[in-house]
Amino acid sequence: MPTASPDHRPPSTPSGRARSFPGSGLAKGLAVTFRTMTKRAHTAQYPDAQPALPPRTRGVIGLFEENCTVCMLCARECPDWCIYIDSHKETVPAAAPGGRERSRNVLDRFAIDFSLCMYCGICIEVCPFDALFWSPEFEYAETDIHELTHERDKLREWMWTVPEPPALDPRAEEPKEIAAARKAAEKAAAAQAAAAAQAEAAQSGTTGGTPGDGTRTGTANDDPEGEQR
């Protein structure tokens, strides 16, 4: 004969869920409301109080024009096609006589339409010369949508708001560029010190003779007989 289970479970519905009493959901919702009403509200008084943004906030993109080589990688990789670049080629004369002239790209226009931008950051990641940077500034709303297309002068102004890069990990490996520059500076300093020491040695050798070279400078006190005469 089967015995009753020691645990008394509430009756369940055919779907397997526990049967709830009428109005229990409303009671739970009111309980959450009453708990929230007793707590103090934390309201940020924006724009009087500026929010504390993380250091890697994606607000607006700044352009460092001197690093741009018009490689067009950012415009090609942009999924929204919101980057517009115009340029022309200029001929650079040869640096040395008999050399060959070279051509370079000169930037005419660099614009970003932030009404289309989805702030994915792909353009910043693919730039091989670090010409684009994130700025945490986000207060650039406009009443006219056409004003959201920032030309290169406006993008250059955003560079003043770009935060400094974080400090390197002290246990990180030294970058190859810095290591090469440091070794070159140490080598140049060593060569300069050796040249200075050699010049000082040569100057001291011309001012007086060295011991054992057979030269002697005499005075009147060196001749005792001359004193008696």
C-alpha positions as CSV (number, residue, x, y, z in Angstrom):
1,M,0.0,0.0,0.0
2,P,1.6,3.3,-1.0
3,T,2.4,5.8,1.8
4,A,2.0,9.5,1.7
5,S,5.0,11.6,1.0
6,P,6.4,13.3,4.1
7,D,6.7,16.7,2.4
8,H,3.4,18.5,1.7
9,R,3.6,20.3,-1.6
10,P,1.1,22.8,-2.8
11,P,-1.3,21.6,-5.4
12,S,-0.1,22.2,-8.9
13,T,-1.8,23.0,-12.2
14,P,-1.9,20.7,-15.1
15,S,1.0,22.6,-16.7
16,G,3.2,21.8,-13.7
17,R,3.3,25.3,-12.2
18,A,2.5,25.9,-8.6
19,R,-1.0,27.4,-8.1
20,S,-1.0,31.0,-7.0
21,F,-3.6,32.8,-5.0
22,P,-5.7,35.5,-6.6
23,G,-4.0,38.9,-6.2
24,S,-0.6,37.6,-5.2
25,G,1.1,39.2,-8.2
26,L,-0.5,42.6,-7.3
27,A,0.7,42.2,-3.7
28,K,4.3,41.5,-4.8
29,G,4.3,44.5,-7.0
30,L,2.9,46.8,-4.3
31,A,5.6,45.5,-1.9
32,V,8.3,46.5,-4.4
33,T,6.7,49.9,-4.8
34,F,6.5,50.5,-1.0
35,R,10.1,49.4,-0.5
36,T,11.3,51.8,-3.2
37,M,9.2,54.7,-1.8
38,T,11.0,54.4,1.6
39,K,14.5,54.7,0.0
40,R,16.1,58.0,-0.9
41,A,16.2,58.9,-4.6
42,H,19.6,59.4,-6.2
43,T,19.0,62.0,-9.0
44,A,21.9,63.4,-11.0
45,Q,21.4,67.1,-11.4
46,Y,22.5,67.3,-15.0
47,P,23.7,69.6,-16.5
48,D,24.6,71.4,-13.2
49,A,26.5,68.2,-12.1
50,Q,28.5,66.6,-14.8
51,P,28.5,62.8,-14.8
52,A,31.6,60.8,-13.9
53,L,32.4,59.1,-17.2
54,P,34.7,56.1,-17.6
55,P,38.1,56.9,-19.1
56,R,37.3,55.0,-22.4
57,T,33.9,56.7,-23.0
58,R,33.0,56.9,-26.7
59,G,31.7,60.4,-27.0
60,V,33.1,62.0,-30.2
61,I,36.0,61.3,-32.5
62,G,39.0,63.7,-32.7
63,L,41.3,64.0,-35.7
64,F,45.1,64.5,-35.4
65,E,45.6,65.8,-38.9
66,E,49.4,65.6,-38.9
67,N,49.3,61.8,-38.6
68,C,46.8,61.3,-41.4
69,T,48.3,60.0,-44.6
70,V,45.0,59.7,-46.6
71,C,45.3,55.9,-46.7
72,M,41.5,55.8,-46.8
73,L,41.4,52.7,-44.5
74,C,38.9,54.4,-42.1
75,A,36.5,55.4,-44.8
76,R,36.6,51.9,-46.4
77,E,36.1,50.0,-43.2
78,C,33.3,52.3,-41.8
79,P,30.1,50.2,-41.9
80,D,27.9,53.3,-42.1
81,W,29.9,55.1,-44.7
82,C,29.8,58.3,-42.6
83,I,33.5,59.3,-43.2
84,Y,34.2,61.6,-46.2
85,I,37.8,62.2,-47.4
86,D,39.1,64.3,-50.3
87,S,42.7,64.7,-51.2
88,H,45.1,65.5,-54.1
89,K,48.6,64.6,-55.0
90,E,51.6,66.9,-54.8
91,T,55.1,66.4,-56.2
92,V,57.9,66.6,-53.7
93,P,61.3,67.6,-55.1
94,A,64.3,65.3,-54.7
95,A,66.0,65.6,-51.3
96,A,69.5,65.2,-52.9
97,P,71.0,66.1,-56.3
98,G,70.3,63.4,-58.8
99,G,67.5,61.9,-56.7
100,R,64.0,61.1,-57.9
101,E,61.0,63.2,-57.3
102,R,58.2,61.7,-55.1
103,S,54.5,62.3,-54.8
104,R,52.5,62.5,-51.7
105,N,48.8,62.7,-50.8
106,V,47.6,66.0,-49.3
107,L,44.4,66.1,-47.2
108,D,41.7,68.5,-48.5
109,R,38.7,67.3,-46.5
110,F,38.1,65.0,-43.6
111,A,34.5,64.9,-42.3
112,I,32.5,62.6,-40.1
113,D,28.7,62.6,-40.1
114,F,27.7,61.8,-36.5
115,S,24.1,61.5,-37.5
116,L,25.0,58.3,-39.2
117,C,27.9,57.1,-36.9
118,M,27.1,54.2,-34.6
119,Y,30.2,54.7,-32.5
120,C,31.6,51.3,-33.2
121,G,35.2,52.5,-33.2
122,I,36.4,50.5,-36.2
123,C,37.9,53.6,-37.8
124,I,40.0,54.2,-34.8
125,E,41.2,50.6,-34.6
126,V,42.2,50.3,-38.2
127,C,44.1,53.6,-38.5
128,P,47.7,52.6,-38.8
129,F,49.1,56.0,-37.9
130,D,47.1,56.9,-34.8
131,A,45.2,59.9,-36.5
132,L,41.8,59.2,-34.8
133,F,41.1,59.2,-31.1
134,W,38.1,58.9,-28.8
135,S,37.0,61.9,-26.7
136,P,34.6,61.6,-23.8
137,E,32.8,64.8,-24.9
138,F,29.1,64.1,-25.7
139,E,27.5,67.5,-25.6
140,Y,27.3,68.4,-29.3
141,A,23.6,68.1,-30.0
142,E,22.3,70.3,-32.8
143,T,18.9,71.5,-33.9
144,D,19.9,71.0,-37.5
145,I,20.9,67.5,-38.6
146,H,23.4,69.0,-41.1
147,E,25.4,70.5,-38.3
148,L,26.3,67.0,-37.1
149,T,28.7,66.6,-40.0
150,H,31.9,67.8,-38.4
151,E,34.6,68.9,-40.8
152,R,38.3,68.6,-40.1
153,D,38.6,71.9,-38.3
154,K,35.9,70.8,-35.8
155,L,37.4,67.3,-35.5
156,R,40.8,68.9,-34.7
157,E,39.2,71.0,-31.9
158,W,38.0,67.7,-30.2
159,M,41.7,66.7,-29.9
160,W,42.0,69.1,-27.0
161,T,39.5,67.0,-25.0
162,V,41.1,63.6,-25.6
163,P,42.4,62.3,-22.3
164,E,46.0,61.2,-21.9
165,P,46.7,57.5,-22.5
166,P,46.9,55.3,-19.4
167,A,50.3,54.6,-17.9
168,L,52.1,51.4,-19.1
169,D,52.2,48.4,-16.8
170,P,55.6,48.5,-15.1
171,R,56.0,44.8,-15.8
172,A,55.2,45.3,-19.5
173,E,57.9,44.8,-22.2
174,E,59.4,48.0,-23.5
175,P,58.2,48.9,-27.0
176,K,60.6,48.2,-29.8
177,E,60.6,51.8,-31.0
178,I,61.5,53.2,-27.5
179,A,64.2,50.6,-27.0
180,A,65.8,51.4,-30.4
181,A,65.7,55.1,-29.7
182,R,67.2,54.6,-26.3
183,K,70.0,52.5,-27.6
184,A,70.8,55.0,-30.4
185,A,70.9,57.8,-27.8
186,E,73.2,55.8,-25.5
187,K,75.5,55.0,-28.4
188,A,75.6,58.7,-29.5
189,A,76.3,59.8,-25.9
190,A,79.1,57.2,-25.6
191,A,80.7,58.4,-28.9
192,Q,80.5,62.0,-27.8
193,A,82.1,61.2,-24.4
194,A,84.9,59.3,-26.1
195,A,85.5,62.2,-28.5
196,A,85.6,64.7,-25.7
197,A,88.1,62.5,-23.7
198,Q,90.3,62.1,-26.7
199,A,90.3,65.9,-27.4
200,E,91.2,66.6,-23.7
201,A,94.1,64.1,-23.8
202,A,95.4,65.7,-27.0
203,Q,95.2,69.1,-25.5
204,S,97.0,68.1,-22.3
205,G,99.8,66.5,-24.4
206,T,100.5,69.7,-26.3
207,T,100.7,72.0,-23.2
208,G,103.6,70.2,-21.5
209,G,106.0,67.3,-21.8
210,T,105.4,64.0,-20.3
211,P,107.7,62.4,-17.7
212,G,110.8,60.6,-19.1
213,D,110.9,62.5,-22.4
214,G,114.4,63.9,-21.6
215,T,113.3,67.6,-21.4
216,R,114.1,69.9,-18.5
217,T,113.4,73.5,-17.7
218,G,116.2,75.1,-15.6
219,T,116.2,78.1,-13.2
220,A,118.8,80.2,-11.5
221,N,118.6,78.1,-8.3
222,D,119.6,75.0,-10.1
223,D,123.2,76.3,-10.5
224,P,124.9,76.6,-7.1
225,E,128.1,77.9,-8.5
226,G,126.3,80.7,-10.2
227,E,125.0,81.9,-6.9
228,Q,128.5,82.1,-5.4
229,R,129.7,84.1,-8.4
